[in-house]
């Protein structure tokens, strides 16, 4: 099976929906999946964030995030990005943890990378 790294750098609802949708699909197919949130993408790590806004295709981030959390799909959250936005790890979804750019680069070295 393949290894995929999905990077989300924005709080944009449509880009988040696609990032989480494709992450879920890859995981369901048995591939190794890692997600990394940077810049304003770190806001998707917050517990209680409203992900119910529908995209033009009729889905939303909330359609995929529960699966990713339930299956414990590893999601790194850029530490300086989160701290700069006053986001604490204690307020993040269960599968999300503060992580470093060094780890992001290590994951990217062996994975197919998708940027959103």
C-alpha angles and dihedrals in degrees: 000000000000131000119232133189118197115196120195117191102169142061088225110136097217095047091047091050091052093045093051094040094054091043089055093047092050091048093048088053089056099254123141107258131192126175125200125192120206137169111355089348087083089076087075089067092068119110110237096023109151105244095164099100106119121234122222088269091056100250130103140199090262088065090067110024096076091055092049092049094044092050090045094235103187111252121181120203117205105249099214091042091053096042091048088056094044094247115151124202089234088066095051130101114269097257094050127088138167110269141173137250088239091062090046090056092047091052092046091054092068104027141071103251127217119189125203 
